[in-house]
């Protein structure tokens, strides 16, 4: 039987050429990709301690994961890294939106790297309440730092839970310190609740402000100013220099109205330009003077111990909360109690007590 019946001599003037063999759809020269080896806890710890940034990033991903098996592994990694942590200077950086925090961090970071330091930047990034995705793009705005081998930048979307992301940021600090980063920046986005969380995990709290906005003192809350160990006025360049100096005087006068902090340090107010790299060295001279001051009077170690205790209780509170709300039986009961409260059949307090009584009953039954 002929391959093409059309080539039969009976069909004169019609010839069908033989085709070519169809090539495979997959390139035969490509090797079959094997599943990536899953690292053990010890391999993670060894990679982090050797300064491997890829392993560090993967470990931070485990820390940020909500899956129980990932959390268990992350805690084991942190436990192995903990003896090698605690050797960095932790700096919290905050300021009103538009104050130039990312530009400033880029300038501050490059100053530290030029002086032989290694820097990790952790951003407590607010998440979209709708998509739960990260709002900020800090890594793209820190143009110089993001290209440096001795810099590690990690934004952390909070996914609606500030307490959760703050705790995970605190754990990430441990991993970064174990990886050899001797400076850790924790950035937060503006004036609000996240500042309190950042203050509870850093050694020095830096507030970035702007001049010439017309609301130098009204634009920020008194509580944030009381937390600040130093205030810096950004964009002190060009025609804005005089406005920056005036804002510097305003803030200095305002700080004298506050009681002396527990550290005994009188917060300083400086001006600088993150964009033009003016006054950056003076800002870090202030930070180093503060660190020397609190180390000498014992406040540095005392504050770190208080922070460790604080995060222990915060973690307990978070775990209890998660355990309560994730219980399917409690979830069903809460829906019924909510209807009772909305229908004025029960008070909010009685409904809450019934829910808690049921939770403790289930807990004792286990």
C-alpha positions in Angstrom: 0.0 0.0 0.0 1.4 3.3 -1.0 1.9 6.0 1.5 -0.1 8.5 -0.5 -2.7 7.1 -2.9 -2.7 10.4 -4.8 0.8 9.3 -6.2 -0.8 6.3 -8.0 0.1 6.4 -11.7 -3.7 6.6 -12.4 -3.7 10.1 -11.1 -1.6 11.9 -13.7 -0.3 15.4 -12.8 -0.9 15.0 -9.1 2.1 14.4 -6.9 2.2 14.6 -3.0 5.6 15.0 -1.6 6.7 13.0 1.5 6.5 15.2 4.6 9.0 15.6 7.3 8.9 13.9 10.8 7.1 16.1 13.3 9.7 17.4 15.9 9.0 16.8 19.5 7.1 19.5 21.4 9.8 19.5 24.2 13.4 20.4 23.5 15.3 17.1 23.8 18.4 18.9 24.9 16.7 20.2 28.0 17.3 18.0 31.0 14.3 17.0 33.0 14.0 19.3 36.0 14.2 17.5 39.3 12.4 18.5 42.4 14.4 20.9 44.5 16.0 19.4 47.6 14.1 20.4 50.7 16.5 21.8 53.3 16.6 20.5 56.8 16.6 22.8 59.8 20.3 22.3 60.2 21.0 23.1 56.6 18.9 26.3 56.9 20.8 27.3 60.0 24.2 26.6 58.4 23.3 28.5 55.3 22.1 31.5 57.3 25.3 31.5 59.5 27.4 31.4 56.4 25.7 34.5 55.1 23.8 32.9 52.2 21.1 35.4 51.3 19.1 32.9 49.3 18.8 30.6 52.3 18.0 33.6 54.5 15.2 34.7 52.2 13.7 31.2 52.2 13.9 31.0 56.0 12.1 34.3 56.2 9.4 33.0 53.9 8.9 30.1 56.4 8.7 32.6 59.2 6.0 34.6 57.4 4.0 31.5 56.4 0.8 30.7 58.3 1.0 26.9 57.6 1.6 25.0 60.9 4.4 22.8 59.5 6.3 25.9 58.2 5.9 27.7 61.5 7.2 24.6 63.4 10.3 24.5 61.1 10.8 28.3 61.3 10.8 28.2 65.1 13.4 25.4 65.0 15.6 27.4 62.7 15.3 30.5 64.9 16.2 28.4 68.0 19.5 27.3 66.3 20.3 30.9 65.1 19.4 32.6 68.5 22.9 32.1 70.1 24.4 34.0 67.1 22.0 36.9 67.2 21.8 40.1 69.2 25.0 41.7 67.8 23.4 44.3 65.6 22.2 47.9 66.1 18.5 47.9 65.5 17.1 51.2 64.2 13.4 52.0 63.8 12.6 54.5 61.1 9.3 56.2 60.7 7.7 59.4 59.4 4.7 60.9 57.8 3.9 59.6 54.2 6.0 61.5 51.7 8.7 62.4 54.2 11.3 60.5 52.0 11.8 57.5 54.2 12.9 55.2 51.4 15.2 57.8 49.9 16.7 58.4 53.3 17.1 54.7 54.0 18.9 54.4 50.7 21.3 57.2 51.7 21.7 56.0 55.3 22.4 52.4 54.1 25.0 53.4 51.5 26.7 55.5 54.2 26.9 52.4 56.5 28.0 50.1 53.7 30.8 52.4 52.7 32.0 52.2 56.3 32.3 48.4 56.1 28.9 47.4 57.6 26.2 45.0 56.5 22.6 46.2 56.5 19.2 44.4 56.6 16.1 46.6 55.9 12.8 45.1 57.1 9.7 47.1 56.1 6.5 46.7 58.1 4.3 47.3 55.1 0.6 47.9 55.5 -1.5 45.6 53.3 -4.5 46.3 51.2 -7.6 45.4 53.2 -9.2 44.1 50.0 -6.5 42.1 48.3 -4.3 41.5 51.3 -1.3 42.4 49.1 1.5 44.7 49.8 0.8 48.4 49.2 4.4 49.7 49.2 7.2 48.9 46.8 10.1 49.8 49.0 12.6 47.5 47.3 12.1 49.3 44.0 12.5 52.7 45.6 15.8 51.9 47.3 17.6 51.9 44.0 21.2 51.8 45.3 20.8 49.5 48.3 18.9 46.9 46.3 22.0 46.3 44.1 24.4 45.9 47.0 25.6 42.4 48.1 25.9 43.5 51.7 22.3 44.8 51.9 19.2 42.7 52.4 15.7 44.3 51.8 12.6 42.5 52.9 9.1 44.1 52.9 6.5 42.2 54.9 2.8 42.7 54.1 0.8 42.7 57.3 -2.3 41.0 55.7 -4.6 42.8 58.1 -2.8 41.7 61.3 -0.2 44.2 62.6 0.6 42.0 65.6 1.3 39.1 63.4 3.6 40.9 61.0 5.4 42.7 63.9 6.1 39.4 65.6 7.4 37.9 62.4 9.6 41.0 61.8 11.0 40.5 65.3 11.9 36.8 64.4 13.3 37.9 61.1 15.7 40.3 63.0 17.1 37.2 64.7 17.8 35.5 61.4 19.4 38.6 59.9 21.7 39.1 62.9 22.7 35.4 62.7 23.5 36.0 59.0 26.0 38.7 60.0 24.1 41.9 59.4 25.4 44.3 62.0 22.7 47.0 61.3 19.0 46.3 61.0 16.5 49.0 59.9 12.9 48.4 60.6 10.8 50.8 58.5 7.2 51.6 59.2 4.8 53.7 57.1 3.6 56.8 58.8 2.2 57.8 62.1 0.0 55.1 63.7 -0.3 51.9 65.6 2.6 50.3 63.8 5.1 52.7 65.4 4.5 51.3 68.8 5.2 47.8 67.5 8.5 49.0 65.9 9.5 50.9 69.0 9.3 47.6 70.9 11.9 45.9 68.8 14.6 48.5 68.1 17.4 50.2 70.0 17.1 53.6 68.4 13.8 55.1 67.1 14.3 57.7 64.4 11.5 60.1 63.3 11.8 61.7 59.8 9.9 64.9 59.3 9.5 67.5 56.6 9.7 71.3 56.8 7.6 73.9 55.1 4.3 71.9 55.2 2.8 74.4 57.6 1.9 71.8 60.2 5.3 70.8 61.7 3.9 70.1 65.1 0.3 69.3 64.3 1.3 66.7 61.7 2.4 64.1 64.2 1.1 62.7 67.4 2.6 63.6 70.7 3.1 59.8 71.5 5.3 59.4 68.4 7.5 62.3 69.4 7.8 60.9 72.9 9.0 57.6 71.5 11.6 59.2 69.2 15.3 59.1 70.3 16.1 61.5 67.4 14.2 63.6 64.9 15.6 64.5 61.5 14.2 67.1 59.1 14.6 65.8 55.6 14.9 67.8 52.3 17.1 70.5 53.9 18.4 71.7 50.6 18.0 74.6 48.1 15.3 77.1 49.0 14.1 74.8 51.8 17.1 75.2 54.1 15.7 78.1 56.1 12.4 76.3 56.5 14.2 73.2 57.7 16.1 75.2 60.3 12.9 76.8 61.5 11.3 73.4 61.9 14.4 72.2 63.7 13.9 75.0 66.3 10.2 74.2 66.6 10.8 70.5 67.3 13.7 71.2 69.7 11.4 73.5 71.7 8.6 71.0 71.7 10.9 68.2 73.0 11.9 70.3 76.0 8.2 70.2 77.1 8.3 66.4 77.4 9.6 64.5 80.4 13.1 63.0 80.2 12.9 59.5 78.7 13.9 56.4 80.7 17.1 56.2 78.8 18.2 59.6 80.2 19.0 60.7 76.7 17.8 64.1 75.5 16.6 63.6 71.9 18.3 65.6 69.3 16.9 67.3 66.2 19.0 67.5 63.0 18.5 68.5 59.4 19.7 66.7 56.3 19.0 65.9 52.7 18.5 62.3 51.7 18.4 63.1 48.0 21.6 65.2 48.0 23.4 63.2 50.7 23.9 66.2 52.9 24.2 65.8 56.7 24.0 62.0 56.6 27.2 61.5 58.6 25.9 63.8 61.3 22.7 61.8 61.6 24.8 58.6 62.2 27.1 60.3 64.6 24.0 61.1 66.7 22.9 57.4 66.5 26.3 56.2 67.6 26.4 58.7 70.5 23.1 57.5 71.7 24.1 53.8 71.6 27.4 54.6 73.5 25.4 56.6 76.0 22.8 53.9 76.8 25.3 51.1 76.8 27.3 53.0 79.4 24.3 53.6 81.7 23.0 50.0 81.3 19.7 51.1 79.6 20.6 49.3 76.3 20.6 45.8 77.9 17.7 46.6 80.1 15.6 47.7 77.2 16.4 44.6 75.2 15.4 42.4 78.1 12.1 44.3 78.4 11.5 43.9 74.7 12.1 40.1 74.8 9.6 39.8 77.7 7.1 41.9 75.8 7.3 39.7 72.7 6.9 36.6 74.8 3.5 37.8 76.1 2.5 39.2 72.7 3.1 35.8 71.2 1.1 34.1 73.9 -1.8 36.5 73.3 -1.6 36.0 69.5 -1.6 32.2 69.8 -4.5 32.2 72.2 -6.5 34.5 69.8 -5.7 32.3 66.8 -6.6 29.1 68.7 -10.0 30.7 69.7 -11.1 32.0 66.3 -9.9 29.0 64.3 -11.9 26.5 66.3 -14.8 25.4 64.0 -17.2 24.8 67.0 -16.4 28.3 68.3 -17.0 29.7 64.9 -20.5 28.2 64.7 -21.3 29.4 68.2 -20.1 32.9 67.5 -22.5 33.2 64.5 -25.4 32.2 66.7 -24.3 34.5 69.6 -23.9 37.4 67.1 -27.5 36.9 65.9 -28.6 36.9 69.6 -26.7 40.2 70.3 -28.1 41.9 67.2 -31.6 40.7 68.0 -31.3 42.1 71.6 -31.8 38.7 73.0 -28.4 38.7 74.8 -26.0 41.4 75.9 -22.6 41.6 74.3 -20.9 40.7 77.7 -23.1 37.6 78.3 -22.5 36.4 74.7 -18.7 36.9 75.1 -18.7 35.0 78.4 -20.7 32.1 76.8 -18.2 31.9 74.0 -15.2 31.9 76.3 -16.9 29.3 78.6 -17.4 27.0 75.6 -13.8 27.5 74.5 -12.4 26.5 77.9 -14.8 23.5 78.0 -13.4 22.3 74.7 -9.9 23.0 75.8 -10.3 20.9 79.0 -11.9 18.1 76.9 -8.8 17.7 74.8 
